[in-house]
Amino acid sequence: MRTLPEPIAVRELKSDVKPIWCAGCGDYGVLNAVLKALSDLRTDPASVVIASGIGCSGRFPAFVSTYGFHGVHGRVLPLATGIKLANPELTVLAVGGDGDAFSIGAGHLPHAARRNVDITYIVMDNEIYGLTKGQPSPTSPLGMKRKASPYGTTDEPINSVAMVLCYGASFVARGFSSRPRELAEIVKRGLQHEGFSYIEVISPCVTFHDTYGLYKELTTPLPESHDPSDRTAAVMLALETGVKHLGVFYEDARSSHHAQIERLREKSGGEFSLEDVMARFYR
Amino acid sequence: MPKNDIVIRIGGESGEGIVTIGEVFVRIAAFSGLEVYTFRTFPAEILGGHVIFQARIADRPVLSQGDEIEVLVSLNQEGYDNHIGELNAGGVVIYDSNRVQPAGGGDDHVLCPIPVSDLARGMGFTRGANLVMIGAMIQLLGLPLGKADQVVTRRLGHHEDLLSRNLEALGLGHSYARQQVTQRLPAYLEPPTEGAGQRLVMTGNQALALGAIAAGCRFFAGYPITPATDLMEFLAKELPRVNGALVQAEDEIAAINMIIGASFAGAPAMTATSGPGLALMIEALGLSSMAEIPIVVVDVQRAGPSTGMPTKTAQGDLYLSFYAGNDEPPRFVIAPSSVEDCFYQMINAFNMAESYQMPVIVLSDQALAPRVETCPPFALDQVRLWKRQMAEPGAGNSFERYSVTRTGVSPMTTPGTGGGQYIAEGLEHDEKGNPDDSPQMHETMTEKRWRKVDSARHDVFSLDNAVEEWGDRDAAIGIIGWGSSLGPVKEAIVRAQAAGYRVAALFPKILFPMPDVRISRFIKGRRVIIIPELNMLGQLGRVVEHRYTHQIVRNAVDIISLNKYQGLPFRPVEIFDEIVQVTQALTRRAKMAPAQKVGQPSLRY
């Protein structure tokens, strides 16, 4: 992580583009938490890339004065993987929503996790497709009635923390946009973790699926006794019903993707010359 | 007199060593100073299924797999029965006499029975049967045993035990053939005794991969797909050695998004796939156009829609490459025509991607990708790289990543550069990269992005390898083609000219932007343009008709599509026959009503 001698103030980390989100959107809390984390860590904004997919949360990079990439729907993880591998010096954040992460882009999650790509992936989960005006998403509660599901949905919601723990991610956490200070601490830990940091953020949609009240009741910090190196315990806590734990469920220190690739370079060894490679094909 | 231009076929079940025999044999021929060109079919199954390995070997550069088969090598009855019908009258059959019983048709051919199985068993090394056969083949066809020893030693040098047994088997087949077959065969080779220059023996995919590294490629992401996979395997070995990286992605969509990310972060990047994979990549190709991130995508074309025929060739992805995508994403398309050309067109591909900040599609095909050709060593010292235009951002928050310029190219920055922060944006955006869907901005930016195509059209056709044009300048008949059909077309024209026909040809290697000036001029002087393509609809033909309507109508030029869609490449004779027929029709027309059309009108769907 490239740092500055003095931290940049949060207001200077903001770009001059005004967020398009509805007043009261959970994503504001996430934006503030990320800005605070970057400022607290004295990160050089020129060494940060925020990549995103499509959805309300996909607009995130435009509101921060770092580098950014607003890509296509569901592909933020491969995009961020390419960015990180091409220049491991960069601090790379991937951001998106539940549609991006668990529906159209769900096939990329296990692979980013098992590769242990050194990026921080923040999923702003509002349990609804907001940008397209309120269709059920992969995390919507069973039976939810909307225009696209007039008789109620039939599909079980995804438990993303449990899922990503089982994918073998090396850092798994949950935050809540209504608790921005605690969220900023989680984001900081995620940014400092060398490897794939997965952060689910409960980020309610005030317009199409307001869950502020529900999650103020259901959320509770992880028990103090929880050992974040114990994956099995982490999965058990993630699977608990009637409660949503907040905090870092799991963290381990295995080697990151780019460190592994660096090792391959050492293994491949020797001086390289194009002439020598071509010479292998001389008759 | 040696024939010194022969076609040898080995056919049979996959897994019997057909490809090994073929590959070792062509390397011995190349090593002896001859030129080679292989053609092979692949079985659909991993083990088992019918395969053909065919090699044309000559003492001068070979441009196609040829028209006829002069030598058939059969390891078993099936390998004989399935192919004997295609062997020339008077052709040679070299066969394992322990396993093959030549049928009545054998009378038309020169039979060379070699008890390959017995000989191998006799030396207690049944696995050496392939080497026994190779030994017999080189003796019968005129290749030196010394060179064969060297080739086998090179391949097996690291297994000392195995090597000596194999050399013994090779010698056994050789001496048996020398003692038992004393007549001179009608087809045999005579390698040059000296003066054979340095040559590469390489496949199309290997040449593309080497070209990519020479062009500065440092990141590859891809997903296994026939017939593109071995390009990825080549780079998996070499890229880490140049401090590059390769990711075998979870699917093609991931692969193309990874290379877009890597290129954004500063690494020249590529992927390689086949038609089904390219179809999956179309959305992200649009992102590369819109966010103006350079990438190179190789499409090794295969036959048929959907899964189609993964191991058969076609030129069916021209429309896909030109037009696929929502609305109108600008991109470039390049089609190399030979193994040697694969290397140089890859340089062009990266140069165009990097300097115009656009996606480039390189169209190879299943015939070109795996075939072995001999070609001159690549002129590495002649490679000139065109770099990205980089901006030197000032202080503050004012960097305009998508500045509207005369050429359409906006100087860019790489993440990490202070003051150069911007958002690479797939939404329509303003000069700073901020989303902007106003009517004016969309018009301005659409024109800016397409202006890069005009700039490229202006710049790239000064490259001497962008278009290949040859033949009789003032001929009434012209051939326009693309990609790997260049070889068969060249051979057909040599044959046609020798028979007194006059014909000219033009192959754009850079297909999009199209070399409009060259093509217009080429069409103008002709009465008929033949466009041979390995597809049914005549995709380049339709593009040419559409794009050059004015020249075609005004000069009363007939456009004739010559289409083949069997999964097989053109044979020179197919092009030659068309030249003859069209010439005859033109002569007839001269005597009759001048308005009569030559040949059938093109199919239209």
Boltz contact constraints between the chains, C-beta under 6 A:
constraints:
  - contact:
      token1: [A, 17]
      token2: [B, 434]
      max_distance: 6.0
  - contact:
      token1: [A, 46]
      token2: [B, 418]
      max_distance: 6.0
  - contact:
      token1: [A, 47]
      token2: [B, 416]
      max_distance: 6.0
  - contact:
      token1: [A, 49]
      token2: [B, 415]
      max_distance: 6.0
  - contact:
      token1: [A, 61]
      token2: [B, 423]
      max_distance: 6.0
  - contact:
      token1: [A, 62]
      token2: [B, 423]
      max_distance: 6.0
  - contact:
      token1: [A, 65]
      token2: [B, 421]
      max_distance: 6.0
  - contact:
      token1: [A, 66]
      token2: [B, 421]
      max_distance: 6.0
  - contact:
      token1: [A, 67]
      token2: [B, 415]
      max_distance: 6.0
  - contact:
      token1: [A, 67]
      token2: [B, 421]
      max_distance: 6.0
  - contact:
      token1: [A, 68]
      token2: [B, 423]
      max_distance: 6.0
  - contact:
      token1: [A, 69]
      token2: [B, 264]
      max_distance: 6.0
  - contact:
      token1: [A, 69]
      token2: [B, 424]
      max_distance: 6.0
  - contact:
      token1: [A, 70]
      token2: [B, 423]
      max_distance: 6.0
  - contact:
      token1: [A, 70]
      token2: [B, 425]
      max_distance: 6.0
  - contact:
      token1: [A, 70]
      token2: [B, 426]
      max_distance: 6.0
  - contact:
      token1: [A, 71]
      token2: [B, 287]
      max_distance: 6.0
  - contact:
      token1: [A, 71]
      token2: [B, 426]
      max_distance: 6.0
  - contact:
      token1: [A, 72]
      token2: [B, 283]
      max_distance: 6.0
  - contact:
      token1: [A, 72]
      token2: [B, 284]
      max_distance: 6.0
  - contact:
      token1: [A, 72]
      token2: [B, 287]
      max_distance: 6.0
  - contact:
      token1: [A, 72]
      token2: [B, 426]
      max_distance: 6.0
  - contact:
      token1: [A, 75]
      token2: [B, 257]
      max_distance: 6.0
  - contact:
      token1: [A, 78]
      token2: [B, 254]
      max_distance: 6.0
  - contact:
      token1: [A, 78]
      token2: [B, 257]
      max_distance: 6.0
  - contact:
      token1: [A, 78]
      token2: [B, 258]
      max_distance: 6.0
  - contact:
      token1: [A, 79]
      token2: [B, 257]
      max_distance: 6.0
  - contact:
      token1: [A, 79]
      token2: [B, 261]
      max_distance: 6.0
  - contact:
      token1: [A, 81]
      token2: [B, 258]
      max_distance: 6.0
  - contact:
      token1: [A, 82]
      token2: [B, 258]
      max_distance: 6.0
  - contact:
      token1: [A, 82]
      token2: [B, 261]
      max_distance: 6.0
  - contact:
      token1: [A, 82]
      token2: [B, 262]
      max_distance: 6.0
  - contact:
      token1: [A, 83]
      token2: [B, 261]
      max_distance: 6.0
  - contact:
      token1: [A, 83]
      token2: [B, 265]
      max_distance: 6.0
  - contact:
      token1: [A, 85]
      token2: [B, 245]
      max_distance: 6.0
  - contact:
      token1: [A, 86]
      token2: [B, 219]
      max_distance: 6.0
  - contact:
      token1: [A, 86]
      token2: [B, 262]
      max_distance: 6.0
  - contact:
      token1: [A, 86]
      token2: [B, 265]
      max_distance: 6.0
  - contact:
      token1: [A, 86]
      token2: [B, 266]
      max_distance: 6.0
  - contact:
      token1: [A, 86]
      token2: [B, 267]
      max_distance: 6.0
  - contact:
      token1: [A, 87]
      token2: [B, 265]
      max_distance: 6.0
  - contact:
      token1: [A, 87]
      token2: [B, 266]
      max_distance: 6.0
  - contact:
      token1: [A, 90]
      token2: [B, 415]
      max_distance: 6.0
  - contact:
      token1: [A, 108]
      token2: [B, 254]
      max_distance: 6.0
  - contact:
      token1: [A, 111]
      token2: [B, 250]
      max_distance: 6.0
  - contact:
      token1: [A, 261]
      token2: [B, 245]
      max_distance: 6.0
  - contact:
      token1: [A, 264]
      token2: [B, 240]
      max_distance: 6.0
  - contact:
      token1: [A, 265]
      token2: [B, 240]
      max_distance: 6.0
  - contact:
      token1: [A, 268]
      token2: [B, 240]
      max_distance: 6.0
  - contact:
      token1: [A, 268]
      token2: [B, 241]
      max_distance: 6.0
  - contact:
      token1: [A, 272]
      token2: [B, 241]
      max_distance: 6.0
  - contact:
      token1: [A, 272]
      token2: [B, 242]
      max_distance: 6.0
  - contact:
      token1: [A, 274]
      token2: [B, 214]
      max_distance: 6.0
  - contact:
      token1: [A, 274]
      token2: [B, 380]
      max_distance: 6.0
  - contact:
      token1: [A, 281]
      token2: [B, 200]
      max_distance: 6.0
  - contact:
      token1: [A, 281]
      token2: [B, 201]
      max_distance: 6.0
  - contact:
      token1: [A, 281]
      token2: [B, 202]
      max_distance: 6.0
  - contact:
      token1: [A, 283]
      token2: [B, 30]
      max_distance: 6.0
  - contact:
      token1: [A, 283]
      token2: [B, 31]
      max_distance: 6.0
  - contact:
      token1: [A, 283]
      token2: [B, 199]
      max_distance: 6.0
  - contact:
      token1: [A, 283]
      token2: [B, 201]
      max_distance: 6.0
